[in-house]
Amino acid sequence: MNSLHGWPSCAVASLIAITLASTPAHAIGDGDANGSVDDRGNIAASASNHSRIKVTKVSGPTGGKQGTLSSTNVNWKPPPCWYEPVFTPAQLKTFSETVADGDVSLRQGWEGRSLWTDHFQDEQDAPNYFGTPSTATGYRNYNLGKDGYFWRGVSSDVTTVEDTSLCSRLMFWQDAGEIPDVPNAPTPKTLAEYAYDKVAVPATEVELKPTTKSTVNLPTWAWLDKGTFSEVKVRAELPDTGLWAETTAKPVALHLEPGTGDATTYPASGDCEINDDGSIGTPYTAGDAGKTPPCGITYLRATNGEPYHLTASITWQITWTGSDGTGGNLPNGTFETTQDMNVQEIQSVNR
């Protein structure tokens, strides 16, 4: 059975594969799930992400255990997909002639060189599948001699794209220095949102007094010293577009969950605000026994062989600025760690 403009249905299916599932000729490093950073500050490439967006850590900790943030807004999601430049005319010609037949990982379903030459070399129109307009006008000799790029749709994870009509236009041409006027074209905010889960924050445990064993009905003080947490900033740039954004995470609060309902937190909400000097809570000093800590917990029942799991989560305020002067807020993020707490009955107290 034939399809649009004489293209067989198998060719249509192959053409579709150059959109969300396609890989650029030379993928550029992007953030991985662990936020690891090389000696130049470039976050390592993730095998599951074929975007050319380059993410670099501008400031923040570079050592120790780190992790990515979870959004406090469960309904917020980063952009599912967007368009990026992938080939110059010469690169597309080279790819078609030397790579398309042999490299299945790059070809992604294009059955041989003919599907590249028919549309991008020999000016044959092609079905645009979900795109608008429904037919893509063919190109002559890969647009050699013109200054610009062929763009295609990408996603950080194609399995999360619920609407397959998004970013599914057949690879298309855009003059150099211009951003396509199409839905889901990249913007600085796109880059800021993409960088959200590339922000790696420290997983430092809170200081406790006493450290791992509390006493029933006596407060346990919790605090973080000045400088333990500081802002983390990453910069996301999309090559060949002039687009960039910087996403900044600033610690604003510590939340304590004692791991049992038989406990009282201070403050009652369990939210300990960050002080003006960047510290959280107040360190315990001799003579503070029995006082109410500004940040801490009183356990009301002893443990019996199994410790309570004290969860300490830091809330990070997320802001961004972009290459076009735009900026704003993104949903706050949290990162939590868990510490074992043993609680003993009142016997003798040495604090």
N, C-alpha and C positions, 0 to 999 in steps of 0.2 A: 504494500500500500504506500502510495506516495504522499508526501507532506507538502508544506508551503513552498512555492516556487520550484517544485521539482526535487526538493531535498528529501531523501528517504527518511523514514522515521528513525532509523538507527543513527543517521547523521545528526538529526535534531537532538537526540538524546546525548550524543557525544558533545555537541556544541554547548549544551547546558552545563556540562561538567567543568567548563572553563570559568564558571562564576565562583560560587562560594567554596567549592572543593579544590580550586586550582591553587598552584604554588607558583610564586614568582621565579624568574630565571635565577635570581640570586637573592635569597631571603636574607634580610638584615636582622641582627640580634634584637630580641625583645625580651620582656620580663618573663622569668619562669616562676613557678608556683612558690619557690623557696626564696625568691628575691636575692639570689647570690650575685655578688658583684666582683668583677675582675679588678686588676690593679689600676685601671684607668677609670673606674667608676661605672663601667658599662654592665648592665644587668644581663645575665647570661640568656642565650636564646632558648626558647621552649620548643620542644619537638612538636607540640600539638598546636602551635600557633604560627601561621604563615604570613603574618602581617609584616610589613617593612617598617612599621613604627619602631623607632629607636628610643629606649627608655634609659636615662642616666640618672644616678643618684647625685643630687646637688649637695645635700647636707643630711646629717643624721649618723647614727652609729654604723660602723662597718664590721664590727666583730661581735662575737657572742651569739647566743641563740636568738633567732628572730622569727617572725611569722607575719602573715598577712592579716588584714583587717576583715571583720564581718560587719556589714552595714547594719545600723540600728533600725533602718527602715526596711522591713522584710519585703515590701512591695517594690523597692528600687532595684533596678538592674542596669548594668552598663549597656551601651549600644550593642545590639545583636550582630550588626554588620555595618560595613561602610565601603566606599570605593577608594582605591589607591592606584597611582601610576605604577605600571609594572614593566613595560617595554618601551624603549625608543624604537623608531622604525628599523634601525640597523640591528638592534637586539632581537626584534621579532623575526626579521629575515633570517638571522643566524640560527635562532631557535627552531624555526620552521625547517630549515635545510639540514641542520646537523643534530638536533636533539629530539624533535617531535617523534621520529620513527623509533628511537632507541630507548629513551628514558621514560618509562611508564610512570614514575613518581611525579614527573613534571607534566607529562601529557594528560594524565587524569581522564582517560576515556576517549581521547581524540584518536580515532582509528586511522593512523597513518598521516602522511604529510598532506594528502589531498584536501582535507578539511581546513587546513591552514591556508593553503594556496588558493583554494576556490574563493574564499571570502576576503582574505587580507592581501592577496596578490592579484587575483583575477577579477575583482570587482563584482563578484556574484553576491546578490542580496542573500541574507540569511534570516531564519526565524529568530526572534528575540525572546521567545518563550514567554515568561511572565512580564518582560520589560515593556516599556512604552517609548516609542511606538512598537507595534508588534513585529515589524520588519526592520532589520538593520541593513543600511545601505553598504554595499561592498567597497573595498579600498583597492587602489591601484598600486601595485608593487610596494606594499607595506608602508605607504606614505613616505618613502625615501625622499630626502631633500627637504622635508618639512620639519619644523622645530616643535616638538611636543612629545606626548606619551600616549600609549594605549593603557587604558584603565580597566580594572576588573574588580568585582566584589570580593571582599574577604570577611572573615569572622574569626574571633579568637577561639571559637569552638563551634563548628558547624552543627554539632548535635543539639545545641541549645537554641538554634534558630527555629522558632515555632512556625513562622510564616515564611514559607519557601519562596514567596514572590518578592521578598525583600532582597535587594542587592543582586538580583539575578539577571540583569541585563547582560547580553553578550559583550565581551570585551570591546571597548569603544575608544575612539580618538578624542584627545583634548589638546588644544594648542598650549605651548609652554607658557608658564606664568599665570595660567587660568585654572580655576577650580570648576569642575562640571556643575552645570545648573540642573541637577537631577536630585530626586529624593535620596536621602541617605548619603549625600556628598559629605566628606569629612569637614569638620569645623574644629576650632580650638577646644570647644567643649567636648567634642568626640574624643580628642586626645586626652583631655583631663579625666574623663570618665574611664577611658581605657587604662590609664595609669593608676586608677584607684586600687586595683588589687595587685599592683606592682610595688606599693608602698610597704616596705618591710620595717616593722617596729620591734623594739626589744622586748624580750619575754622575761624581764627581771622579776624575781620574787620580792614581795614586800618584806621589810624588816619587822620582826615580831619580838615582843618581850612579854613572857618568856618565849623562847624560840620554837620548840616543837612540842612542849608539854605545858598546858594551862591547868589552872585549878578552878574547880567549880565555884561559881559566884564571885570570882575575882577577875577584873578586867585584863584582857590581853591587848596591849598597845600595838598599833600597826602604823608604819610610816615609810616613806621613801625619802631619802636624802636629796638635797638640792643637787641638780645636775644629773640625777639618775635617768630622768627622761628629758628629752629635748625634741624640738621640731624635726620632722623628717620631710625632706622635699625631693621630689623627682621631676625630671623634665622629659616630656614626650615630644618627639619631633617626627614628622612625616617627610622623608626626603623628597626633593624635587617639587615641593608645594609651597614652601615658606611657612607652613603651619607648625606651630608649637604651642605647648601649654605646660605650665608648672603646677603640680598638685602638691599641696602642703598639708601635713598632718600635725596638729598641735595637741599635746595631752592636756586634758581639762579636768578630769575627775578619776577617782579610784572608787570602784564599787566592790563591797565585800559581801559574799554569801557564805555564812558559817558552815554550811553543810549539814545542818540539822535545825529543826524547828525549835529545839530547846536551847535557844541562844538569844541574846540581845545585842544589837549592833549599835554603834555610835558613829555618826548620827543614826537615828532610828531607821532612816531610809537605806542605810548602808552606803550612801554616797559621800565620799570624802573629797572635798574640793582641793584643787591645787593652790598652794599659797603663792603670794606675790613673788617669792624668790625661787619658785619652781619646785619646792618640796611639797610633800603630802603628809598631813598629820604632824605630830610632834613626837620626837624621840623620847623614850622612857628614860627617866633619871631616878637616882636613888631618892626615896621619899615620896615617890608618886604612887606607891601601892595603895589601893583603895580609892584613888581619885578616878574620876571619869575621863577617859581619854577623848580627845577631839576626833580620833579615828581609831576604832577598835571593836572588840567583841567581848562579851561575857558569856561563857558557856554555863548552862544551868544543870547539865547532867553529865556525868563522867562517861568516858568511852569504856567499852568492855571488850577489849581485845582487838577491835577494829577501829582505826582512827576516823575522825571526821575529815571530810575533804573540803578544806577552805578554798573557795574560789575567789581570786582577786582579778578583776577586769578593769583595764584602763580604757576610758572613753577618749577618743581622738576626734577633734574638730577638723573637718576637711574643707579647705578652700582652694581656689584655683585662679590663675591669671593666664591670659592667652595672647597670642601674637597680634591679634587685632584690637587689643585694648579691652577686651571683654574679660569677665571673671565673675566669681560668685561662690556660692557654697554648694557642697555636695553633702549627702547624708553623713552624719557622724559614724565613725567606725569604732569597734571594740576589739580588744585582744585580751584573752584571759589565760591565767595559769592556775594550777591547782597545787595546794600544799597539804600534806597530812598533818592533822592536829590531834594529839593525844591529850585527854583531859582527865585529871586525877581528882579524887575526893580531897577535901580539905584535911591536911595533916599538919605538916610544918611548911612554912613559906619562907624561902630565902630568895629575895629579889634584889 
